[in-house]
Amino acid sequence: NLLRNKVMYFVVALLAVSFAVIGCADDGASEATPDVAKPTIVFSDLNWTSAQVQNRIAQFIVENGYEYATDAILGGTLPNFQGLLKGDIHVDMEVWLPNQKETWEPAVANGQVVPIGMSLGKDWQSSFVIPGYLAEANPGLKSVEDLKKDEYKDLFVTADSRGKARLVSCVVGWSCETVNQAQIEAYGLNDHVEVINPGSQDAMFADLNGAYEKKEPWLGYMWGTGDPGLLLDLVKLEEPAYSDQCWATTKACGYQDATILIAVHPSLTTSAPDVVEFLR
């Protein structure tokens, strides 16, 4: 009930902001040049829930408040970011750093994308999460290094894991897919864990929820704004602390809390400056 009330309050607040913005946009509508065709603004419909919720709210405001047509292209982090660089996509509501740091920083430096400002703020994420009930039952399982011990590795062995601990990693096409694999290699876990990359967010959540309902062992990747991160008792296994040097080299360290940004293609700053200002 508390979560439901918070969600309802959030939605009401967003609608209030939406109508306020629409009202402001209507006040200046008479100043627009009627004979100039407005472009269709294409959003990056990233295939996870928070990004799609943000897109629908932003699209509603852009269409009804600023009178632009909008569209959305569904895809993962990596292909959709390339679409943004090419100009096939104009707005990305969730650029996750440090996950996308390797492609993000050169793109900003080269003027291929324009950072607009904060999106969701900070968010935790981890490649190595277990349910709280499993942590209570196995108090010695505290860190990623403990996964090398047979007594804990065996907890996660399944029929499809080839005698290793089954680890549900990132969705195919997300930037964390390559980050997680680099972490596993850097920790020397290749001989101890079998990585499973689900095909979608829904498949990942279903895998965790199914194990959680049965109180079975589960090991994998999760982040704070995913439904399981909000609703379930999850425990992150200990890792060495994040540092820029570690992340730029081996990635033998935990994730830094994510900084999540809004970005636009440079063409939008001239074709729809009012929308860019709204997004700021």
C-alpha positions, 0 to 999 in steps of 0.5 A: 500500500505504501508503494502504491501510494508513492506511485500514485503521488508521483503520477499525480505530480507528473500530471500536474507538471505536464499540464503546467508545461502545456499551459505555458506552451499554449501561452506562446503558441501565437508566437510560433511560425505557422508555415514552418513544418515541425519535425517528428521527434524520435525517442529512444524507446529503451527496453526497460520500464523506467525509460519507457515510462519517462518517454510516454510522459515526455512524448505526451507533453511534447505532442500536446504542449508543443505540438510536435509529432513524436515516434519511438524506436525500441531497442537496447542500449548499444544499438539505440545509442548508435541511432542517436549518434546517427540522428535516427533518434533525437532524444535519449531519456536515460544514458547510464554512466559509468556503463556507457562511459566508453562511448559517451565521452568521445561522443560528447567531445566530438559534438555528436550528442548534447547532454541536457541534464539529470534524468533519474539521478543516482541509482545502485546496480550490481552484477552479484545480487542474492535474495535476502533469505539466502544471505541469512541462511548462508552467513559466510557468503558475503563477497564475490570471492566466496563464489570460488568456494564449492560450498557456495558455488554449489548453491547455484548449480543447475541443470544448464550451468555445467557444474558452475554457479548459474549467474543471470547477467544483463539483457542482450544488447545492454551496455552492462552485458559487456561490463559484467563479463569484464568483471567476471573475468577480472575476478577470475570467476570464468571457471566458477560461474556460467553466465546466462544473458536473458533476452528481455527485462521481463525474462530477467524479472520472471527468472528472479521472481520465480526463484524468490517465490520458491525461496530458491537460490538466485545469483545475478544482476539487478539495479535499484529502479527495477521492480525487484530492486524496489519490491524484494529483499536483495543483498549485494555481494561485497566487491572492491570499491569503484575507482576511475582507474579500475573502471578504465582498465580491468573493471575488477571493482563494483559499479559506481552508483549510476549517474543517469542523464538525458541526451539529444542529437545536436540537430534538435537544438536548432529544429526544436529548441523549445523542446530542448529547453523543456527537457532541460 
